[in-house]
Amino acid sequence: MEPLRLAICDDLPEEREALLALLEQAPIATVCAQFASSEELLEAFRPGGFDLLLMDIYMDGMTGVEAVRKIREMDETIPIAFTTTSTEHTLESYRLSVLKYLEKPVRQKDINDLLHLVKLQRDSAPRLTIRQGGETQKIPLSELFYLEQKAHHVFLYRRDGGTLQLYGKLSDLLPQLEGQPFFCPHKSYCVNLAFVRGINEEYQCYEMADGKNVPISRSNRSKAKRAYEDFLFARTRGDG
C-alpha cells in the first residue's frame, strides 16, 4: 500500500522535528509536508492532497482552529488531529469532526495508534472498481467528486484535481454506488453528495466543492433537492 500522506502544521521548528522523529519510528510508512503557519497550509491545501493533518492550535497569526474551520469548508472528510498543550478546545474539536486530540509532548504510542486508525479507515473505505489500460483499479469513493458520461466515455473527477477517462457507460458503474451518498441529477452525471456545496435554483445545478456546476434535469429537480437535504440531515445525526 502507498504510504500515508501527512501535513504537519506548527510554527515551532522543534515541534515539527519532534513529530517527524516519532513518525520515522512508526510502523506505518508516511510522507510528510511541513508548514510553519496556518496561512502557509491553507495556500497549499487541496482536497484529497493529504491523508492526515497534524495541526497545532496556538500559532502566530491564524490559529489552528481557525484554519481547520476553513479546511472543513473545502474538505469535510480529511482526518485531522490537533497537537497542543491545552485541552481548552475539545468541544470545538468535536464540532469540527477532529479525529484525535493529542497533548504535547506527543508520545510514540499516540502517533502509532493514530496512524493505524487512519490507515484502517483509508484501506476499508468503499471503493469503485474500474478497468483501465488492461488493469483493475479500486478507487475510494471518498476520492470522487462526480462522474460524467461523454459520448462513449465516462470521466471520473477526483478530489486531488485529477481525472480518469474510461471507455464504457455510466450506467454500468452505478450498481457499485448503490447504498452510498451518490445521486444522479441528470442522465449523464452522478455526484458525491458529500462534495455538493449547494443547489443553484436559478441555473438548476449542484454547486460542487471543486467550483464546477453539475446540471439537474427538469424531471429530477425535486428528487435532487430531497436527496441533498436527506444527506445533510443524516450527516447531522452522525449517519453520513
C-alpha positions in Angstrom: 0.0 0.0 0.0 1.0 3.6 -0.6 2.4 5.5 2.4 0.1 7.9 4.3 0.4 11.4 3.1 0.7 13.8 6.1 0.8 17.5 6.6 2.4 18.9 9.8 1.5 22.4 10.7 3.3 24.0 13.6 5.1 27.4 13.9 7.9 26.0 16.0 10.6 24.1 14.1 11.5 22.0 17.1 7.9 20.8 17.4 7.8 19.8 13.8 11.1 17.9 14.2 9.7 16.1 17.2 6.7 14.9 15.3 8.9 13.8 12.3 11.1 11.8 14.7 8.0 10.0 16.0 6.7 9.4 12.5 10.0 7.9 11.4 9.8 5.4 14.2 6.2 4.4 13.5 5.5 1.0 11.9 3.3 2.6 9.2 5.1 4.5 6.4 4.4 8.1 5.8 5.5 11.0 3.6 5.3 14.4 5.2 4.9 18.0 4.2 5.8 20.7 6.7 4.0 24.1 7.2 5.1 26.8 9.6 1.8 28.6 9.7 -1.9 28.2 9.1 -1.7 30.6 6.2 1.0 28.6 4.5 -1.0 25.4 4.9 -4.2 26.9 3.5 -2.4 28.3 0.5 -1.1 24.8 -0.4 -4.2 22.7 0.7 -6.2 20.9 -1.9 -9.0 18.4 -1.2 -7.5 14.9 -1.5 -3.9 16.0 -1.2 -3.3 14.5 2.3 -4.5 11.5 4.2 -4.0 13.3 7.6 -3.3 16.7 9.1 -1.3 17.1 12.3 -2.3 20.6 13.4 -1.0 22.8 16.2 -3.6 25.1 17.7 -1.7 28.1 19.2 0.4 29.7 16.4 1.3 33.3 15.4 -1.3 34.6 13.0 -4.3 32.4 12.3 -4.8 29.7 15.0 -5.1 26.0 14.1 -8.8 26.0 15.0 -9.5 28.9 12.6 -7.5 27.1 9.8 -9.5 23.9 10.4 -12.7 25.7 10.0 -11.6 26.9 6.6 -10.3 23.5 5.7 -13.7 21.9 6.6 -15.3 24.3 4.0 -13.1 22.7 1.4 -12.9 19.1 2.7 -15.3 17.6 5.2 -13.7 14.2 5.4 -9.9 14.5 5.8 -8.8 13.2 9.2 -7.3 15.9 11.4 -5.5 15.6 14.7 -4.8 18.6 16.9 -1.4 18.7 18.7 -1.5 21.1 21.6 -0.6 21.8 25.2 -4.1 22.6 26.2 -7.5 20.8 26.3 -9.4 24.1 26.0 -10.7 23.3 22.5 -12.0 19.8 23.0 -15.6 20.9 22.3 -14.6 22.8 19.2 -12.6 19.7 18.0 -15.8 17.7 18.2 -17.8 20.2 16.2 -15.1 20.2 13.5 -15.0 16.4 13.4 -11.4 16.3 14.5 -10.3 12.7 14.7 -7.8 13.0 17.7 -6.7 15.5 20.3 -3.0 14.8 21.1 -1.5 16.6 24.1 2.1 17.7 23.8 4.6 16.2 24.3 3.1 13.7 21.9 4.0 10.1 22.7 5.1 7.4 20.2 2.1 5.3 21.1 -0.2 8.2 20.3 1.3 8.5 16.8 1.3 4.8 16.2 -2.4 4.5 17.3 -3.4 7.5 15.1 -1.6 6.2 12.0 -3.2 2.8 12.5 -6.6 4.3 12.7 -6.2 6.5 9.6 -4.7 3.6 7.6 -7.6 1.3 8.7 -10.1 4.0 7.6 -8.4 4.5 4.3 -8.0 0.8 3.5 -11.5 -0.2 4.4 -13.3 2.7 2.6 -15.8 1.8 -0.1 -14.2 1.7 -3.5 -15.2 1.8 -7.1 -13.7 -1.0 -9.2 -12.8 0.0 -12.7 -10.7 -1.3 -15.6 -8.3 1.0 -17.3 -5.4 0.1 -19.6 -6.0 -3.6 -19.0 -5.5 -3.2 -15.3 -8.0 -3.2 -12.4 -8.1 -0.2 -10.1 -10.0 0.3 -6.9 -10.8 4.0 -6.2 -12.1 5.1 -2.8 -15.5 6.6 -3.3 -14.4 9.4 -0.9 -11.9 10.5 -3.6 -14.6 11.1 -6.2 -16.4 14.4 -6.8 -18.6 13.2 -9.6 -18.8 11.0 -12.7 -19.8 12.2 -16.1 -20.8 10.4 -19.3 -19.5 12.0 -22.6 -20.2 10.1 -25.8 -18.7 6.6 -25.2 -16.6 7.5 -22.3 -17.0 8.1 -18.5 -15.0 10.7 -16.8 -14.2 10.4 -13.1 -13.4 13.7 -11.4 -11.2 13.3 -8.3 -10.6 15.3 -5.1 -6.9 15.7 -6.0 -7.8 17.5 -9.2 -7.1 14.5 -11.4 -9.5 13.0 -14.0 -9.8 9.4 -15.1 -11.3 8.6 -18.5 -12.9 5.2 -19.1 -14.5 3.6 -22.1 -18.0 2.5 -21.3 -21.3 3.5 -19.8 -22.0 5.4 -16.6 -25.0 3.0 -16.0 -22.5 0.1 -15.8 -20.8 1.7 -12.8 -24.0 2.8 -10.9 -24.6 -0.6 -9.2 -21.4 -0.1 -7.3 -22.7 3.2 -5.9 -25.9 1.8 -4.5 -26.2 2.5 -0.8 -23.5 5.2 -1.0 -24.1 9.0 -0.8 -24.2 9.4 -4.6 -27.1 10.7 -6.7 -27.7 11.1 -10.4 -29.3 14.5 -11.0 -29.0 14.0 -14.8 -28.7 11.0 -17.1 -25.1 12.0 -17.8 -24.0 12.7 -14.2 -23.6 11.1 -10.8 -22.4 13.2 -7.9 -20.9 12.5 -4.5 -23.3 14.4 -2.2 -20.5 14.9 0.3 -19.0 17.4 -2.1 -22.1 19.3 -3.0 -21.9 22.8 -1.6 -25.4 23.9 -2.5 -28.1 24.0 -5.2 -28.3 26.9 -7.6 -32.0 27.4 -8.1 -31.5 29.9 -10.9 -29.4 27.7 -13.0 -30.7 24.4 -11.7 -27.5 22.7 -10.8 -25.5 21.3 -8.0 -22.6 23.6 -7.0 -19.6 21.3 -6.3 -16.6 21.7 -4.0 -14.3 22.0 -6.9 -16.1 25.1 -8.2 -17.9 23.2 -11.0 -21.6 23.0 -11.6 -23.4 19.8 -12.3 -26.7 20.2 -14.1 -30.0 19.0 -12.7 -32.6 17.8 -15.2 -36.1 19.2 -15.1 -37.5 15.8 -14.2 -35.1 15.4 -11.3 -35.4 18.8 -9.6 -37.5 17.7 -6.6 -35.6 14.5 -6.2 -32.2 16.2 -6.4 -33.2 18.7 -3.7 -34.6 15.9 -1.5 -31.5 13.7 -1.9 -29.3 16.6 -0.8 -31.4 17.5 2.1 -31.7 13.9 3.3 -27.9 13.6 3.1 -27.4 16.7 5.2 -29.9 15.6 7.7 -28.3 12.1 8.0 -24.9 13.7 8.4 -26.0 16.0 11.3 -27.3 12.9 13.1 -24.0 11.1 12.5 -25.4 8.6 10.0 -23.5 10.0 7.0 
